Structure formats: C-alpha cells, structure tokens
C-alpha cells in the first residue's frame, strides 16, 4: 500500500508479510485522540493497520505462533 502525501511531498510505502488484510481508517471525531493531538489534526491523518481479519483470520492451537511483519519506508514524490 502507498500513501501519497502531497503536503510533505513524499510517498509512504507500507509493505506487509504474512498479512492478507489491511485496514485503513481515521479516528475522525468519534474516538479519543492522544493528548498531543490538536483536535483538528484528525482531518490530516490516516491509520494503516496490517493483520489477518474476517475471511483471512488465523486460528492457532494453544502453544502455536505466527509472525507478521510490516516495513515502512518513504521517498520523495
């Protein structure tokens, strides 16, 4: 996934491994923002989360594990 940030003139790349789902969301005004956020900052942010959700969910038996990796990078537009 790539996020095109025109304001800072960059592309943010989100690479994921062992993840079949991506959730893109914004807290808007319905969630409590961190204390260091200005109340209007939600208009200029996006959250990108990787996982294995719904039809991609993974059920693990007790004692078993799985790994998920996310690599973030940026480059100029």
Backbone torsions as a table, in degrees:
resi	resn	phi	psi	omega
1	UNK	NA	143.8	175.7
2	UNK	-127.2	141.8	176.3
3	UNK	-113.9	123.0	179.3
4	UNK	-93.1	113.4	-177.0
5	UNK	-104.1	92.2	-178.5
6	UNK	-66.0	-35.1	-177.4
7	UNK	-61.8	-46.8	179.9
8	UNK	-99.1	8.6	175.2
9	UNK	51.7	55.9	-179.6
10	UNK	-148.1	160.8	170.9
11	UNK	-113.7	127.8	176.9
12	UNK	-101.9	125.4	-178.5
13	UNK	-107.6	132.9	177.0
14	UNK	-116.0	107.8	177.1
15	UNK	-103.1	137.2	-178.9
16	UNK	-130.0	149.1	-178.8
17	UNK	-131.6	133.2	-176.1
18	UNK	64.2	29.2	176.9
19	UNK	-130.2	126.7	180.0
20	UNK	-107.1	-1.3	-178.1
21	UNK	-126.4	147.0	173.2
22	UNK	-133.2	131.9	177.2
23	UNK	-114.3	123.1	177.9
24	UNK	-113.5	124.8	-175.7
25	UNK	-150.9	169.3	178.1
26	UNK	-138.4	135.3	-176.8
27	UNK	-68.2	-17.0	179.9
28	UNK	46.7	-138.0	-177.4
29	UNK	-107.9	6.1	-175.0
30	UNK	-92.1	-9.3	-178.0
31	UNK	-123.5	154.3	178.0
32	UNK	-75.7	124.6	177.2
33	UNK	-83.9	156.5	174.9
34	UNK	-56.0	152.9	-176.2
35	UNK	-59.2	-26.0	-178.1
36	UNK	-87.6	7.7	176.9
37	UNK	-94.4	137.9	169.3
38	UNK	-74.0	142.2	-177.9
39	UNK	-56.2	-25.7	-179.5
40	UNK	-88.5	-6.6	-175.4
41	UNK	-67.1	-21.8	-179.7
42	UNK	-59.9	-22.5	-179.6
43	UNK	-71.2	-13.3	-174.7
44	UNK	-123.5	25.5	-178.5
45	UNK	-134.8	158.1	175.2
46	UNK	-143.7	143.3	176.4
47	UNK	-109.7	134.4	178.0
48	UNK	-124.4	119.3	-178.3
49	UNK	-123.5	137.5	178.2
50	UNK	-104.7	148.7	179.3
51	UNK	-177.9	-163.3	175.9
52	UNK	-133.3	94.9	-171.1
53	UNK	-114.1	159.6	175.4
54	UNK	47.3	-115.0	-176.4
55	UNK	-66.1	-14.2	179.1
56	UNK	-101.7	8.0	-175.2
57	UNK	-62.0	150.8	178.4
58	UNK	-115.4	127.6	175.1
59	UNK	-106.1	123.2	-178.3
60	UNK	-110.0	136.9	173.8
61	UNK	-72.3	160.7	179.6
62	UNK	-52.7	135.9	177.7
63	UNK	85.3	-7.2	-179.9
64	UNK	-95.7	155.6	-179.5
65	UNK	-132.5	167.0	171.8
66	UNK	-142.0	163.0	-179.4
67	UNK	-124.9	145.1	175.4
68	UNK	-135.8	136.7	-178.0
69	UNK	-129.4	138.1	175.9
70	UNK	-126.5	132.0	177.6
71	UNK	-118.7	122.6	178.1
72	UNK	-105.4	137.6	175.9
73	UNK	-148.3	164.0	176.3
74	UNK	-141.5	155.5	177.0
75	UNK	-149.4	155.0	178.9
76	UNK	-62.1	150.8	176.1
77	UNK	-64.7	NA	NA
